[in-house]
């Protein structure tokens, strides 16, 4: 695939994301819409979108190489089994608890049960771990984009990073959670041809 074809796909993909963001932000305004999607998200969209969220470019770049290594063939399978068990615990334990106590996240529950210090500590650890994990995934994606697209156009690596961050910020800035739910669902939908 040529750099121009890859760049064209990226433009089309982000064009779709901006259309979705515009559509979802037009009907919603305020913090409740941004952070909770007005508590009006369809469960099947959220559940389907969670599959695509668990996958990333790392899954398709690094995992196949590790599976081919005889010493590491089943290491990733443990992760898959852990995800399956985790999704069951979320569905059977946490979600009923959230609905019963009218909570938005586990951190509200931690604050109620264990106090503000525990709540802030747990939230800090979560934010730190997600920031580090997301940074590594973004770094991998930017390296691939740089190598196969932007090097061809002589665009420096730092500018590739800034463009990537600006695009991510731009499509989520106004739409909030509703935008993310719909884009995660589309991402999962487009991953499925890779599995067959």
Helices and strands as residue ranges (DSSP letters): H 3-27, H 31-36, G 37-39, H 43-54, H 57-61, H 63-67, H 75-89, I 90-94, H 95-101, H 106-114, H 116-145, I 146-150, H 157-172, H 176-195
